[in-house]
Amino acid sequence: MGDISFGEIIVILVVGLILFGPNKIPEFARQCGRAVNMFKKGLKEGFDDESKSVSQSEKTDKAEKAEGKEQAPDTKSLPHQ
């Protein structure tokens, strides 16, 4: 189930040729190629934006930790309760 045989692919192509005609098939293929390229470009931009935000938040976390260490009170001089 889920496996498509070579014969089934041929039937799908013949039905597509009958429905759309030989002139529309290349135009349809071009549009599909453009859609795939736009999808890949969008994924790449999304991953780039995510990696930039992660690296920026890491820098912010490091800066906050560094400030926290400088401003932390000396806990050794505080009495234990």
Secondary structure, DSSP 8 states (H G I E B T S, - for coil): -----HHHHHHHHHHHHHHHHHHHHHHHHHHHHHHHHHHHHHHHHHHHHHHHHHHHHHHHHHHHHHHHHHH---TTSS---
